[in-house]
Every structure is written in C-alpha cells, then in structure tokens.
Amino acid sequence: MKKAINIRLDEVLLSDLDNYAAEMERTRTYIIEKAISAYFDTLDEIIADKRIDELKKGNVETYSLQQVAKQLGLS
C-alpha cells in the first residue's frame, strides 16, 4: 500500500527529476522510489561502518552465542 508524502525540492533538482522521468517515460514517483531504494544500500554501509567503529572503540557490549543461549535458557 502506498502512502502520499510531501517533500520540498530545489528547483534545479525538480527540473532534473522531471527531465529523467520524461526521458524514461516514468513518473516522478517511480524515479524517487528507485533513487531511495538504491540509496538504502549506501545507508546500510554507512550504518555498518558506524557500528564497527563503535565496536572497535569499545563503546558496545558484545555477547558470545553461548552467553545469549544461556541467558535465554537454551543451553
């Protein structure tokens, strides 16, 4: 199910969006959905790098599989 949202775009960006949509014979919505979906891969990498950095700094507590199993009563 799709939901409507409102966004504000710079006029140049909106013009570029319209040009791409026209060239591809697609809607603005289609182009925006594809762009956001593709950017999620980049965001996943950024978040993973951030989490690794926090782990290396010792700012995150880690647990072994055995500790988790014991805590859950699975061992």
PDB file of N, CA, C and O in Angstrom:
ATOM      1  N   MET A   1       0.835  -1.171   0.000  1.00  0.00           N
ATOM      2  CA  MET A   1       0.000   0.000   0.000  1.00  0.00           C
ATOM      3  C   MET A   1       0.883   1.239   0.000  1.00  0.00           C
ATOM      4  O   MET A   1       1.789   1.352   0.826  1.00  0.00           O
ATOM      5  N   LYS A   2       0.639   2.134  -0.882  1.00  0.00           N
ATOM      6  CA  LYS A   2       1.427   3.350  -0.966  1.00  0.00           C
ATOM      7  C   LYS A   2       0.747   4.449  -0.177  1.00  0.00           C
ATOM      8  O   LYS A   2      -0.480   4.514  -0.091  1.00  0.00           O
ATOM      9  N   LYS A   3       1.582   5.321   0.406  1.00  0.00           N
ATOM     10  CA  LYS A   3       1.085   6.479   1.137  1.00  0.00           C
ATOM     11  C   LYS A   3       1.710   7.725   0.534  1.00  0.00           C
ATOM     12  O   LYS A   3       2.857   7.703   0.088  1.00  0.00           O
ATOM     13  N   ALA A   4       0.968   8.783   0.526  1.00  0.00           N
ATOM     14  CA  ALA A   4       1.453  10.053  -0.017  1.00  0.00           C
ATOM     15  C   ALA A   4       2.266  10.796   1.036  1.00  0.00           C
ATOM     16  O   ALA A   4       1.947  10.768   2.224  1.00  0.00           O
ATOM     17  N   ILE A   5       3.325  11.462   0.573  1.00  0.00           N
ATOM     18  CA  ILE A   5       4.116  12.340   1.431  1.00  0.00           C
ATOM     19  C   ILE A   5       4.345  13.651   0.679  1.00  0.00           C
ATOM     20  O   ILE A   5       4.205  13.714  -0.542  1.00  0.00           O
ATOM     21  N   ASN A   6       4.692  14.670   1.412  1.00  0.00           N
ATOM     22  CA  ASN A   6       5.034  15.952   0.795  1.00  0.00           C
ATOM     23  C   ASN A   6       6.510  16.213   1.010  1.00  0.00           C
ATOM     24  O   ASN A   6       7.017  16.040   2.119  1.00  0.00           O
ATOM     25  N   ILE A   7       7.211  16.630  -0.043  1.00  0.00           N
ATOM     26  CA  ILE A   7       8.620  16.989   0.079  1.00  0.00           C
ATOM     27  C   ILE A   7       8.859  18.299  -0.657  1.00  0.00           C
ATOM     28  O   ILE A   7       8.111  18.667  -1.563  1.00  0.00           O
ATOM     29  N   ARG A   8       9.898  18.985  -0.257  1.00  0.00           N
ATOM     30  CA  ARG A   8      10.304  20.205  -0.938  1.00  0.00           C
ATOM     31  C   ARG A   8      11.630  19.929  -1.618  1.00  0.00           C
ATOM     32  O   ARG A   8      12.556  19.404  -0.999  1.00  0.00           O
ATOM     33  N   LEU A   9      11.723  20.283  -2.892  1.00  0.00           N
ATOM     34  CA  LEU A   9      12.941  20.069  -3.662  1.00  0.00           C
ATOM     35  C   LEU A   9      13.405  21.381  -4.266  1.00  0.00           C
ATOM     36  O   LEU A   9      12.597  22.230  -4.640  1.00  0.00           O
ATOM     37  N   ASP A  10      14.702  21.533  -4.354  1.00  0.00           N
ATOM     38  CA  ASP A  10      15.283  22.656  -5.059  1.00  0.00           C
ATOM     39  C   ASP A  10      14.771  22.637  -6.503  1.00  0.00           C
ATOM     40  O   ASP A  10      14.571  21.567  -7.078  1.00  0.00           O
ATOM     41  N   GLU A  11      14.563  23.804  -7.077  1.00  0.00           N
ATOM     42  CA  GLU A  11      14.005  23.879  -8.427  1.00  0.00           C
ATOM     43  C   GLU A  11      14.862  23.151  -9.457  1.00  0.00           C
ATOM     44  O   GLU A  11      14.328  22.521 -10.370  1.00  0.00           O
ATOM     45  N   VAL A  12      16.172  23.228  -9.322  1.00  0.00           N
ATOM     46  CA  VAL A  12      17.064  22.556 -10.269  1.00  0.00           C
ATOM     47  C   VAL A  12      16.918  21.047 -10.138  1.00  0.00           C
ATOM     48  O   VAL A  12      16.866  20.336 -11.141  1.00  0.00           O
ATOM     49  N   LEU A  13      16.853  20.559  -8.906  1.00  0.00           N
ATOM     50  CA  LEU A  13      16.686  19.127  -8.678  1.00  0.00           C
ATOM     51  C   LEU A  13      15.348  18.646  -9.228  1.00  0.00           C
ATOM     52  O   LEU A  13      15.268  17.581  -9.841  1.00  0.00           O
ATOM     53  N   LEU A  14      14.314  19.421  -9.011  1.00  0.00           N
ATOM     54  CA  LEU A  14      12.999  19.057  -9.526  1.00  0.00           C
ATOM     55  C   LEU A  14      12.995  19.043 -11.053  1.00  0.00           C
ATOM     56  O   LEU A  14      12.382  18.171 -11.669  1.00  0.00           O
ATOM     57  N   SER A  15      13.672  20.001 -11.652  1.00  0.00           N
ATOM     58  CA  SER A  15      13.773  20.035 -13.111  1.00  0.00           C
ATOM     59  C   SER A  15      14.500  18.798 -13.632  1.00  0.00           C
ATOM     60  O   SER A  15      14.082  18.188 -14.616  1.00  0.00           O
ATOM     61  N   ASP A  16      15.597  18.436 -12.957  1.00  0.00           N
ATOM     62  CA  ASP A  16      16.328  17.225 -13.336  1.00  0.00           C
ATOM     63  C   ASP A  16      15.437  15.990 -13.201  1.00  0.00           C
ATOM     64  O   ASP A  16      15.432  15.116 -14.068  1.00  0.00           O
ATOM     65  N   LEU A  17      14.695  15.934 -12.114  1.00  0.00           N
ATOM     66  CA  LEU A  17      13.776  14.815 -11.889  1.00  0.00           C
ATOM     67  C   LEU A  17      12.761  14.724 -13.024  1.00  0.00           C
ATOM     68  O   LEU A  17      12.517  13.644 -13.561  1.00  0.00           O
ATOM     69  N   ASP A  18      12.186  15.832 -13.377  1.00  0.00           N
ATOM     70  CA  ASP A  18      11.206  15.852 -14.462  1.00  0.00           C
ATOM     71  C   ASP A  18      11.827  15.432 -15.792  1.00  0.00           C
ATOM     72  O   ASP A  18      11.206  14.711 -16.573  1.00  0.00           O
ATOM     73  N   ASN A  19      13.050  15.884 -16.044  1.00  0.00           N
ATOM     74  CA  ASN A  19      13.730  15.504 -17.286  1.00  0.00           C
ATOM     75  C   ASN A  19      13.987  14.000 -17.347  1.00  0.00           C
ATOM     76  O   ASN A  19      13.762  13.368 -18.379  1.00  0.00           O
ATOM     77  N   TYR A  20      14.458  13.434 -16.245  1.00  0.00           N
ATOM     78  CA  TYR A  20      14.684  11.985 -16.215  1.00  0.00           C
ATOM     79  C   TYR A  20      13.377  11.224 -16.394  1.00  0.00           C
ATOM     80  O   TYR A  20      13.311  10.256 -17.151  1.00  0.00           O
ATOM     81  N   ALA A  21      12.342  11.667 -15.695  1.00  0.00           N
ATOM     82  CA  ALA A  21      11.043  10.997 -15.786  1.00  0.00           C
ATOM     83  C   ALA A  21      10.514  11.037 -17.222  1.00  0.00           C
ATOM     84  O   ALA A  21       9.997  10.043 -17.730  1.00  0.00           O
ATOM     85  N   ALA A  22      10.650  12.186 -17.860  1.00  0.00           N
ATOM     86  CA  ALA A  22      10.177  12.303 -19.245  1.00  0.00           C
ATOM     87  C   ALA A  22      10.987  11.412 -20.181  1.00  0.00           C
ATOM     88  O   ALA A  22      10.429  10.735 -21.044  1.00  0.00           O
ATOM     89  N   GLU A  23      12.300  11.419 -20.004  1.00  0.00           N
ATOM     90  CA  GLU A  23      13.174  10.605 -20.862  1.00  0.00           C
ATOM     91  C   GLU A  23      12.860   9.120 -20.727  1.00  0.00           C
ATOM     92  O   GLU A  23      12.889   8.375 -21.707  1.00  0.00           O
ATOM     93  N   MET A  24      12.563   8.703 -19.508  1.00  0.00           N
ATOM     94  CA  MET A  24      12.296   7.288 -19.249  1.00  0.00           C
ATOM     95  C   MET A  24      10.814   6.934 -19.391  1.00  0.00           C
ATOM     96  O   MET A  24      10.430   5.770 -19.273  1.00  0.00           O
ATOM     97  N   GLU A  25       9.992   7.945 -19.645  1.00  0.00           N
ATOM     98  CA  GLU A  25       8.547   7.744 -19.720  1.00  0.00           C
ATOM     99  C   GLU A  25       8.012   7.103 -18.441  1.00  0.00           C
ATOM    100  O   GLU A  25       7.233   6.150 -18.471  1.00  0.00           O
ATOM    101  N   ARG A  26       8.460   7.662 -17.323  1.00  0.00           N
ATOM    102  CA  ARG A  26       8.054   7.202 -15.988  1.00  0.00           C
ATOM    103  C   ARG A  26       7.559   8.405 -15.192  1.00  0.00           C
ATOM    104  O   ARG A  26       7.685   9.548 -15.631  1.00  0.00           O
ATOM    105  N   THR A  27       7.004   8.139 -14.034  1.00  0.00           N
ATOM    106  CA  THR A  27       6.522   9.215 -13.174  1.00  0.00           C
ATOM    107  C   THR A  27       7.620   9.686 -12.228  1.00  0.00           C
ATOM    108  O   THR A  27       8.626   9.007 -12.021  1.00  0.00           O
ATOM    109  N   ARG A  28       7.397  10.857 -11.665  1.00  0.00           N
ATOM    110  CA  ARG A  28       8.307  11.345 -10.619  1.00  0.00           C
ATOM    111  C   ARG A  28       8.387  10.316  -9.492  1.00  0.00           C
ATOM    112  O   ARG A  28       9.466  10.013  -8.982  1.00  0.00           O
ATOM    113  N   THR A  29       7.239   9.796  -9.121  1.00  0.00           N
ATOM    114  CA  THR A  29       7.186   8.825  -8.021  1.00  0.00           C
ATOM    115  C   THR A  29       8.069   7.620  -8.307  1.00  0.00           C
ATOM    116  O   THR A  29       8.801   7.160  -7.430  1.00  0.00           O
ATOM    117  N   TYR A  30       8.004   7.116  -9.514  1.00  0.00           N
ATOM    118  CA  TYR A  30       8.821   5.950  -9.885  1.00  0.00           C
ATOM    119  C   TYR A  30      10.300   6.264  -9.708  1.00  0.00           C
ATOM    120  O   TYR A  30      11.035   5.476  -9.112  1.00  0.00           O
ATOM    121  N   ILE A  31      10.743   7.421 -10.227  1.00  0.00           N
ATOM    122  CA  ILE A  31      12.159   7.794 -10.143  1.00  0.00           C
ATOM    123  C   ILE A  31      12.581   7.979  -8.689  1.00  0.00           C
ATOM    124  O   ILE A  31      13.649   7.517  -8.289  1.00  0.00           O
ATOM    125  N   ILE A  32      11.754   8.647  -7.902  1.00  0.00           N
ATOM    126  CA  ILE A  32      12.077   8.880  -6.493  1.00  0.00           C
ATOM    127  C   ILE A  32      12.145   7.562  -5.735  1.00  0.00           C
ATOM    128  O   ILE A  32      13.062   7.364  -4.938  1.00  0.00           O
ATOM    129  N   GLU A  33      11.193   6.653  -5.963  1.00  0.00           N
ATOM    130  CA  GLU A  33      11.212   5.344  -5.296  1.00  0.00           C
ATOM    131  C   GLU A  33      12.491   4.578  -5.626  1.00  0.00           C
ATOM    132  O   GLU A  33      13.116   3.998  -4.739  1.00  0.00           O
ATOM    133  N   LYS A  34      12.877   4.577  -6.900  1.00  0.00           N
ATOM    134  CA  LYS A  34      14.096   3.874  -7.309  1.00  0.00           C
ATOM    135  C   LYS A  34      15.331   4.503  -6.670  1.00  0.00           C
ATOM    136  O   LYS A  34      16.233   3.792  -6.227  1.00  0.00           O
ATOM    137  N   ALA A  35      15.374   5.828  -6.621  1.00  0.00           N
ATOM    138  CA  ALA A  35      16.521   6.527  -6.042  1.00  0.00           C
ATOM    139  C   ALA A  35      16.653   6.237  -4.549  1.00  0.00           C
ATOM    140  O   ALA A  35      17.750   5.981  -4.052  1.00  0.00           O
ATOM    141  N   ILE A  36      15.538   6.279  -3.847  1.00  0.00           N
ATOM    142  CA  ILE A  36      15.570   5.998  -2.406  1.00  0.00           C
ATOM    143  C   ILE A  36      15.981   4.552  -2.158  1.00  0.00           C
ATOM    144  O   ILE A  36      16.806   4.280  -1.285  1.00  0.00           O
ATOM    145  N   SER A  37      15.418   3.639  -2.909  1.00  0.00           N
ATOM    146  CA  SER A  37      15.753   2.227  -2.759  1.00  0.00           C
ATOM    147  C   SER A  37      17.244   1.982  -2.988  1.00  0.00           C
ATOM    148  O   SER A  37      17.879   1.244  -2.234  1.00  0.00           O
ATOM    149  N   ALA A  38      17.796   2.597  -4.019  1.00  0.00           N
ATOM    150  CA  ALA A  38      19.226   2.442  -4.301  1.00  0.00           C
ATOM    151  C   ALA A  38      20.066   3.062  -3.191  1.00  0.00           C
ATOM    152  O   ALA A  38      21.113   2.520  -2.837  1.00  0.00           O
ATOM    153  N   TYR A  39      19.628   4.181  -2.639  1.00  0.00           N
ATOM    154  CA  TYR A  39      20.396   4.854  -1.591  1.00  0.00           C
ATOM    155  C   TYR A  39      20.373   4.068  -0.286  1.00  0.00           C
ATOM    156  O   TYR A  39      21.290   4.209   0.523  1.00  0.00           O
ATOM    157  N   PHE A  40      19.363   3.255  -0.062  1.00  0.00           N
ATOM    158  CA  PHE A  40      19.320   2.431   1.141  1.00  0.00           C
ATOM    159  C   PHE A  40      20.545   1.529   1.237  1.00  0.00           C
ATOM    160  O   PHE A  40      21.036   1.285   2.339  1.00  0.00           O
ATOM    161  N   ASP A  41      21.051   1.029   0.115  1.00  0.00           N
ATOM    162  CA  ASP A  41      22.271   0.213   0.136  1.00  0.00           C
ATOM    163  C   ASP A  41      23.436   1.022   0.688  1.00  0.00           C
ATOM    164  O   ASP A  41      24.226   0.510   1.481  1.00  0.00           O
ATOM    165  N   THR A  42      23.547   2.270   0.278  1.00  0.00           N
ATOM    166  CA  THR A  42      24.606   3.151   0.771  1.00  0.00           C
ATOM    167  C   THR A  42      24.423   3.407   2.265  1.00  0.00           C
ATOM    168  O   THR A  42      25.389   3.365   3.026  1.00  0.00           O
ATOM    169  N   LEU A  43      23.196   3.669   2.680  1.00  0.00           N
ATOM    170  CA  LEU A  43      22.931   3.904   4.102  1.00  0.00           C
ATOM    171  C   LEU A  43      23.262   2.671   4.935  1.00  0.00           C
ATOM    172  O   LEU A  43      23.787   2.804   6.040  1.00  0.00           O
ATOM    173  N   ASP A  44      22.969   1.482   4.431  1.00  0.00           N
ATOM    174  CA  ASP A  44      23.308   0.244   5.136  1.00  0.00           C
ATOM    175  C   ASP A  44      24.811   0.166   5.379  1.00  0.00           C
ATOM    176  O   ASP A  44      25.246  -0.218   6.465  1.00  0.00           O
ATOM    177  N   GLU A  45      25.600   0.526   4.379  1.00  0.00           N
ATOM    178  CA  GLU A  45      27.062   0.510   4.518  1.00  0.00           C
ATOM    179  C   GLU A  45      27.523   1.541   5.537  1.00  0.00           C
ATOM    180  O   GLU A  45      28.395   1.248   6.355  1.00  0.00           O
ATOM    181  N   ILE A  46      26.959   2.734   5.503  1.00  0.00           N
ATOM    182  CA  ILE A  46      27.330   3.786   6.449  1.00  0.00           C
ATOM    183  C   ILE A  46      27.021   3.350   7.875  1.00  0.00           C
ATOM    184  O   ILE A  46      27.840   3.531   8.776  1.00  0.00           O
ATOM    185  N   ILE A  47      25.845   2.778   8.077  1.00  0.00           N
ATOM    186  CA  ILE A  47      25.449   2.319   9.415  1.00  0.00           C
ATOM    187  C   ILE A  47      26.344   1.176   9.878  1.00  0.00           C
ATOM    188  O   ILE A  47      26.756   1.147  11.038  1.00  0.00           O
ATOM    189  N   ALA A  48      26.648   0.242   8.994  1.00  0.00           N
ATOM    190  CA  ALA A  48      27.525  -0.876   9.353  1.00  0.00           C
ATOM    191  C   ALA A  48      28.907  -0.362   9.754  1.00  0.00           C
ATOM    192  O   ALA A  48      29.478  -0.823  10.742  1.00  0.00           O
ATOM    193  N   ASP A  49      29.445   0.593   8.991  1.00  0.00           N
ATOM    194  CA  ASP A  49      30.751   1.174   9.328  1.00  0.00           C
ATOM    195  C   ASP A  49      30.708   1.863  10.685  1.00  0.00           C
ATOM    196  O   ASP A  49      31.649   1.748  11.470  1.00  0.00           O
ATOM    197  N   LYS A  50      29.623   2.577  10.962  1.00  0.00           N
ATOM    198  CA  LYS A  50      29.465   3.263  12.246  1.00  0.00           C
ATOM    199  C   LYS A  50      29.448   2.249  13.387  1.00  0.00           C
ATOM    200  O   LYS A  50      30.089   2.449  14.418  1.00  0.00           O
ATOM    201  N   ARG A  51      28.707   1.158  13.189  1.00  0.00           N
ATOM    202  CA  ARG A  51      28.620   0.132  14.233  1.00  0.00           C
ATOM    203  C   ARG A  51      29.968  -0.547  14.465  1.00  0.00           C
ATOM    204  O   ARG A  51      30.329  -0.848  15.603  1.00  0.00           O
ATOM    205  N   ILE A  52      30.707  -0.787  13.386  1.00  0.00           N
ATOM    206  CA  ILE A  52      32.040  -1.389  13.515  1.00  0.00           C
ATOM    207  C   ILE A  52      32.966  -0.444  14.275  1.00  0.00           C
ATOM    208  O   ILE A  52      33.717  -0.884  15.146  1.00  0.00           O
ATOM    209  N   ASP A  53      32.919   0.843  13.957  1.00  0.00           N
ATOM    210  CA  ASP A  53      33.738   1.832  14.662  1.00  0.00           C
ATOM    211  C   ASP A  53      33.413   1.854  16.148  1.00  0.00           C
ATOM    212  O   ASP A  53      34.317   1.902  16.981  1.00  0.00           O
ATOM    213  N   GLU A  54      32.116   1.819  16.488  1.00  0.00           N
ATOM    214  CA  GLU A  54      31.709   1.806  17.893  1.00  0.00           C
ATOM    215  C   GLU A  54      32.204   0.533  18.591  1.00  0.00           C
ATOM    216  O   GLU A  54      32.608   0.575  19.753  1.00  0.00           O
ATOM    217  N   LEU A  55      32.169  -0.568  17.893  1.00  0.00           N
ATOM    218  CA  LEU A  55      32.654  -1.828  18.441  1.00  0.00           C
ATOM    219  C   LEU A  55      34.155  -1.754  18.701  1.00  0.00           C
ATOM    220  O   LEU A  55      34.628  -2.168  19.760  1.00  0.00           O
ATOM    221  N   LYS A  56      34.903  -1.225  17.733  1.00  0.00           N
ATOM    222  CA  LYS A  56      36.354  -1.094  17.882  1.00  0.00           C
ATOM    223  C   LYS A  56      36.731  -0.158  19.032  1.00  0.00           C
ATOM    224  O   LYS A  56      37.736  -0.380  19.707  1.00  0.00           O
ATOM    225  N   LYS A  57      35.937   0.877  19.256  1.00  0.00           N
ATOM    226  CA  LYS A  57      36.200   1.831  20.337  1.00  0.00           C
ATOM    227  C   LYS A  57      35.834   1.255  21.703  1.00  0.00           C
ATOM    228  O   LYS A  57      36.182   1.828  22.736  1.00  0.00           O
ATOM    229  N   GLY A  58      35.141   0.137  21.706  1.00  0.00           N
ATOM    230  CA  GLY A  58      34.724  -0.473  22.963  1.00  0.00           C
ATOM    231  C   GLY A  58      33.474   0.163  23.536  1.00  0.00           C
ATOM    232  O   GLY A  58      33.191   0.005  24.724  1.00  0.00           O
ATOM    233  N   ASN A  59      32.731   0.867  22.728  1.00  0.00           N
ATOM    234  CA  ASN A  59      31.521   1.547  23.187  1.00  0.00           C
ATOM    235  C   ASN A  59      30.290   0.652  23.156  1.00  0.00           C
ATOM    236  O   ASN A  59      29.200   1.075  23.543  1.00  0.00           O
ATOM    237  N   VAL A  60      30.463  -0.586  22.696  1.00  0.00           N
ATOM    238  CA  VAL A  60      29.337  -1.510  22.563  1.00  0.00           C
ATOM    239  C   VAL A  60      29.670  -2.790  23.301  1.00  0.00           C
ATOM    240  O   VAL A  60      30.764  -3.338  23.162  1.00  0.00           O
ATOM    241  N   GLU A  61      28.726  -3.255  24.078  1.00  0.00           N
ATOM    242  CA  GLU A  61      28.932  -4.515  24.789  1.00  0.00           C
ATOM    243  C   GLU A  61      28.553  -5.661  23.863  1.00  0.00           C
ATOM    244  O   GLU A  61      27.513  -5.620  23.206  1.00  0.00           O
ATOM    245  N   THR A  62      29.394  -6.675  23.814  1.00  0.00           N
ATOM    246  CA  THR A  62      29.118  -7.827  22.957  1.00  0.00           C
ATOM    247  C   THR A  62      28.914  -9.074  23.811  1.00  0.00           C
ATOM    248  O   THR A  62      29.372  -9.152  24.952  1.00  0.00           O
ATOM    249  N   TYR A  63      28.220 -10.039  23.232  1.00  0.00           N
ATOM    250  CA  TYR A  63      27.939 -11.292  23.920  1.00  0.00           C
ATOM    251  C   TYR A  63      28.235 -12.441  22.968  1.00  0.00           C
ATOM    252  O   TYR A  63      27.977 -12.355  21.768  1.00  0.00           O
ATOM    253  N   SER A  64      28.774 -13.508  23.518  1.00  0.00           N
ATOM    254  CA  SER A  64      29.011 -14.696  22.700  1.00  0.00           C
ATOM    255  C   SER A  64      27.685 -15.423  22.491  1.00  0.00           C
ATOM    256  O   SER A  64      26.706 -15.189  23.200  1.00  0.00           O
ATOM    257  N   LEU A  65      27.683 -16.301  21.510  1.00  0.00           N
ATOM    258  CA  LEU A  65      26.491 -17.097  21.251  1.00  0.00           C
ATOM    259  C   LEU A  65      26.136 -17.936  22.472  1.00  0.00           C
ATOM    260  O   LEU A  65      24.962 -18.094  22.805  1.00  0.00           O
ATOM    261  N   GLN A  66      27.152 -18.470  23.132  1.00  0.00           N
ATOM    262  CA  GLN A  66      26.913 -19.280  24.321  1.00  0.00           C
ATOM    263  C   GLN A  66      26.269 -18.447  25.437  1.00  0.00           C
ATOM    264  O   GLN A  66      25.390 -18.937  26.146  1.00  0.00           O
ATOM    265  N   GLN A  67      26.704 -17.187  25.594  1.00  0.00           N
ATOM    266  CA  GLN A  67      26.116 -16.323  26.618  1.00  0.00           C
ATOM    267  C   GLN A  67      24.648 -16.030  26.313  1.00  0.00           C
ATOM    268  O   GLN A  67      23.813 -16.026  27.217  1.00  0.00           O
ATOM    269  N   VAL A  68      24.341 -15.792  25.069  1.00  0.00           N
ATOM    270  CA  VAL A  68      22.962 -15.499  24.678  1.00  0.00           C
ATOM    271  C   VAL A  68      22.096 -16.740  24.880  1.00  0.00           C
ATOM    272  O   VAL A  68      20.987 -16.648  25.406  1.00  0.00           O
ATOM    273  N   ALA A  69      22.604 -17.902  24.463  1.00  0.00           N
ATOM    274  CA  ALA A  69      21.841 -19.134  24.644  1.00  0.00           C
ATOM    275  C   ALA A  69      21.569 -19.398  26.116  1.00  0.00           C
ATOM    276  O   ALA A  69      20.459 -19.779  26.489  1.00  0.00           O
ATOM    277  N   LYS A  70      22.579 -19.195  26.951  1.00  0.00           N
ATOM    278  CA  LYS A  70      22.407 -19.415  28.392  1.00  0.00           C
ATOM    279  C   LYS A  70      21.373 -18.450  28.973  1.00  0.00           C
ATOM    280  O   LYS A  70      20.509 -18.849  29.755  1.00  0.00           O
ATOM    281  N   GLN A  71      21.472 -17.167  28.579  1.00  0.00           N
ATOM    282  CA  GLN A  71      20.518 -16.168  29.072  1.00  0.00           C
ATOM    283  C   GLN A  71      19.089 -16.502  28.669  1.00  0.00           C
ATOM    284  O   GLN A  71      18.150 -16.232  29.417  1.00  0.00           O
ATOM    285  N   LEU A  72      18.924 -17.089  27.491  1.00  0.00           N
ATOM    286  CA  LEU A  72      17.600 -17.450  27.013  1.00  0.00           C
ATOM    287  C   LEU A  72      17.170 -18.837  27.476  1.00  0.00           C
ATOM    288  O   LEU A  72      16.072 -19.289  27.151  1.00  0.00           O
ATOM    289  N   GLY A  73      18.021 -19.504  28.226  1.00  0.00           N
ATOM    290  CA  GLY A  73      17.691 -20.830  28.714  1.00  0.00           C
ATOM    291  C   GLY A  73      17.721 -21.886  27.643  1.00  0.00           C
ATOM    292  O   GLY A  73      16.986 -22.870  27.719  1.00  0.00           O
ATOM    293  N   LEU A  74      18.572 -21.699  26.630  1.00  0.00           N
ATOM    294  CA  LEU A  74      18.635 -22.631  25.517  1.00  0.00           C
ATOM    295  C   LEU A  74      19.826 -23.584  25.595  1.00  0.00           C
ATOM    296  O   LEU A  74      19.998 -24.444  24.731  1.00  0.00           O
ATOM    297  N   SER A  75      20.627 -23.429  26.611  1.00  0.00           N
ATOM    298  CA  SER A  75      21.808 -24.297  26.691  1.00  0.00           C
ATOM    299  C   SER A  75      21.629 -25.388  27.703  1.00  0.00           C
ATOM    300  O   SER A  75      22.529 -26.205  27.894  1.00  0.00           O
TER     301      SER A  75
END
